[in-house]
Amino acid sequence: MLTDEFGREVTGVRVSLTDRCNFDCVYCHNEGLGDTRGPMDPQDDEMDTEDVVRFLEVVAEFGVDAVKFTGGEPMLRQDLEEIIARTPDEMEVSMTTNGTFLPGRADDLVDAGLERVNVSQDALDPDDFAAVTKSGAYDKVLEGVDAALEAGLEPVKLNMVVFEHTAGYVPEMVDHVAENDGLQLQLIEYMPELTGKPEWNIEIERVHDWLAERAVDIEHREMHDRRRYWVAGSDDEGTERSREDPGVGMVEIVDPVENPTFCANCHRVRVTHEGYLKGCLNRNDDLRTMGEMTNSEIREAFRETVENRVPYYGEYMIKNADGEWELNEKYLDAPA
């Protein structure tokens, strides 16, 4: 297993299969690359099936035991089932999707080896959903969640980005997962540095405080400095409950912004849809091509990427005398 100079083992990879998407979410940062979304037809710059499989086979040699497929919308790839089926057996396979293509394909994905799925769902009202996603596919997303559950992908984790447009929808989303077995909620902190809209930011600690007041149980995951809350639905507030009871849902907050602990425990390397390795979501000055995707080139690029990984907050970005985050001078002229 490869370890960077900060002692962080790389145990997982996050592979973008395409930058194409049938949604146009207002908060999208496309795996840190910015809004690069192109035409909906398959593009020549996307890694093909063999490229993706060869990469996974090589990193499995280094002890990488988990892969998450992302996009864009990864289910726009018609070879997705083949890619999953050919993923090394020792790797846990998960996927992040908007869910619209799960009906009719969820069973085949599970048969191919898919083990977990995250479905992006930012609201429970069709109009609110459309305002955030610029899509009228609300009902299809709900069908997709049901299809995933029926295919055995339980629990299905619903991803919700929390920012000015969606913060008011959090209570009903929490009730939704509490009232529906098999669902969990992942509240993802909005990242203004990647989207260019800092005015949409909210104080995520307010969401933590609200959940803590309602929670029947709280778990702190030291690895990523994350907190998980088991919350009863609003109709059951004040009733003595435990995390195992019906009507109690699990809610986790992913809050990496200005969080050195989160960065200090990052264990993933990312791969862009074009076949570039990147050691950090927030950086694009560290991209490394895998060339023509020969095994030796992949090994060399992967080793270099891991060797040059740097925790974003607390190292690449540090606090100045005024308590503000600024770029560490030692990286100003560092080669990519």
N, C-alpha and C positions, 0 to 999 in steps of 0.2 A: 504494500500500500504506500502511495506517495504522500509525503508530508511537506508542507511549505516551511519557510524559515521561522514562522510563528507557531510551529507545532501543530498546525491544523491538518488532520488527515483528510484526504479527499475520498469520500465514500459514495458520492452520488454525482450524477450528471443530469442536466436539464437541457433537453434537445428540442430546439424549435424546428419543426418540420416545414413550416411555410410562414410567410408574413401576410398571406391572404386571409381575409376574414369576411364573413357575411354580415357582421355587425360593424358599427362605427362608434364604439363607446367613447364618450367624451374624455375619459381619463386615461385612455390607452397609451402606454409607453412602449409597447411591442418589445418586451424583454430588454428594456433599457436602450433600444436603438432609436427611439423616437418614432414618429409616424412615417414608416417606410412602406405602408400598405400599397400594393400595386393592383393590377388587374386581377380579376377572379380566376382567369384561366391559369393552368400550371405554367410556371416560369422556368426558363432554362437555367437560372442561377440557383434553383433549389437543389439541395443534395438529393441524389436519387436513392432508390432502395439499397443498392449495393454500398453506396457511400455510408449511409446510416448504419447498416449492419456491420460493415468493416470497422467503423469507429467503435461500436459497442463491443465487438469481439476483442479489440485491442485493449480498451480500458478495463475490460474484465480481467485481463492479465495482471493488472495493478490492484486488484482487490475491490474495484468499484462494484457495489452490490445493489444499486438502485438507479433507475432511470425514470424521469418524468418527461413525457412528450407534451410539448406546448406548441403554440403558434405565435401570432395568428390563430386560426382555427385548425387544429391538427386533423380534424375529421374531413377537411377538404381534400386530404390525401387519400386517393383511392387504394393506395398500397399500404395503408395503415395496418390492416390485419396481418399482412405479410411481414411487415417490419416487426410487429409485436411477436409473431410466431417465431421469428428468427433471432429474437433477442436472446442472449445467453441465459441458460436456465437458472443460473445463480443470481440473476438480477430481479429484484422486485420491480414490476412495471406499473406505473400510474400515469394518469393523463389529466390535463386541465382543458376543459372544453366549454363552449357556450350551450351545449346540450341539444342543439336543434337537429343533429344528425344521429342521435342515439336511438331513436325509434327505428327499428328495422335492422340496426347494426350492433346493438349492445350485446346480444347473445354471441354473435360471431367474434366480437372483441374479447369477451370472456373466454370463449373456446380457444382463442389464439394465445391467451395468457395475461390479459389485462386483469390487475388485481384491485386497483383503487381508482376512483375518479373524483375530480373536483369539477363542479358545474358552476359557472358564473351566473349569479342571480342577484340583482341589486335592488329589486323591489317586488312587491306582491300585487301591485295594481298595474294593469296593462298600459295605461297612459303614463304612469310614473316610469315604468320599465322602458317604454319607448323614448321618453325624454332623455334617459341616460345612455341607452344603447343605440339610438337612432334606428331601431328595428321594430317591426310589428310581429315578431316571432314569439311573443310571450307564451301563448298556449303551447307552441311547439317545445319550448324549454321545459314546461311542466310535464309534457309527455315524455321528454327525454329523461327527466329525473325518475319518473315512474318506470321507464324502460330499464334504467340502470338498476333500480331496486329489484325489479322482477328478474333481472339477469344474475342477481347475486352479488352485486357490487356494494353491498351494505357494510358500513355506513357510507352514504353519499354525502360528501362535504360540499356545502354551498359556499361559494366565494362571494363576498360583498365588499367592495371598496368603499370606505367611509370617508366622505368629504362633504362639502357644503350641500351638494345636490341630494345626497342619500342619507345624511345623518338622521333625519326625521323618520326614516323608514326602519331604523334599527329595532325599536320595540316590537313591531309586528313581525319582523323576521325572527326575532328571538322566540316569540310565541309560536311561530310557525314550526320551528324545529322542536320545540318542547311538545307540541301537540301531534307531531308526526314521527312515529318510530322509524328509525333507519336514517334520519337526517341529522347532520351536524352543521354548525355555522362557523365559518372562518371570516372574521372581520379583518380586513386588510387596510393598514394605514395608507392613506393617500401620500404619494411621493411627489411633491411639487417640483423638486429639482429635475425630475425626468419628464414632466408634462408641461412645464412653463406657465402654470397657472397658480402661483402661490396664494392668490386671494381665495381660492377654493379650500384651502387647508382649514382643518378644525383641530382643536386640542384633543388628541386621542385619550389623554388621561381622564377626561370627563366621561368617556365611554367606559373606561375601566371602573371609575367610581360608581357609575350607575349600575353596572353589572354586579359589582361587589355588594351593593346594597340588596340586590334581589337574589343573589346566589345562595343555594342551599349547601354548596361545597365549592371550594376553590383549590386548584392545584397550580403550583409554580414549577415550570420546567426550566431548570437552571441552564440546560444546554443552550437554549436560544433566548433566555430571559423572557419566556412567554408565560402568560397566565391563561389557564383554562377555567371557565366558570360553568357550573351545572346550575341551570336556572329553571324554575318552575314557570309554567304559563301564567299569565296575568290573572286568570280565573282562580288559580290556586295559591295566590300570594297569601302569606301568613299561615299556611298549612304546614305542619311538620313534614318535611320530605327528606329523602336521601337521593344520591345521584342515580341509584338503580331503579327508582320508582318510575312508573309510567307518568307521562306528563312533565318529565324533566329533560331538558335538552342541554347538550354540551355546546358551549360557545368559546372559541379561542380567538385571541387578538394577535395578529402578526404586526408588530410595530418596530420596524428596523430603523426608522428615521432618527438620526442623532442617537443611536443606540450602540455604543462600543461593544457591549456584551454580545449583542446579536452578531456583529461582524466578527468578533473574536472566536465565535464558534461556527462560522460558516464552513460547510463541508462539501459544497457543490462547485463544480465547474460548469459553465454554460457553453452551449454550441448554437451559433446562429443558423438560420435556414440556409445560408450560403456556405456553411462549412468552416466558419471561423470560431476558434476557441476564445473564450473570454473568462477571466478569473473573477470578475465582479460585475454584478448587475449594473451598478452606477457608473461604470467606466467603459469607454470605447477607445481609449488610448492604449489598451493592452491586448488588442485583437491579434490573434495568430492564425494564419491560414494553415490548413492541413494539406496544402499543395494539391497534387493529383490524387490524394487519398491512398497512397501506398501505405502499407503497414508501418514501415520504418519512418515515414514522414509523420504519421499520426503519433507514433511513440515519441518522436523528438518534440513535436509541437505540444503534446500533452505534458511531457516532463517540464518543458520551458514554462508553460502556463502555470503549472503548480509551483514551480520554483519561484516565480515572480508574483504569486498571489500576495495581496496586501489587504489587511482589514481596512475597509473604507473609513469608518468612523473610529477615531482613536489612533490612526496611523497615517493613512493617506490624507484624511482630513483631521485636523487637530484644533483645539480651542486656543484662541489668542488671549492676551491679557484682559480683554473686555468680555471674555466668555463666549465669543462668537467663533463659529467654525470657519476655518480657512485652510487652503491647500498647504500641506507640509512642504517647506522649501526644498527638502531633499529629493522631492519627486518632480520639481518644476522642469528639470531638464533630463529626466530619466528617459531612456529609450523605451519605446513601446515593445 
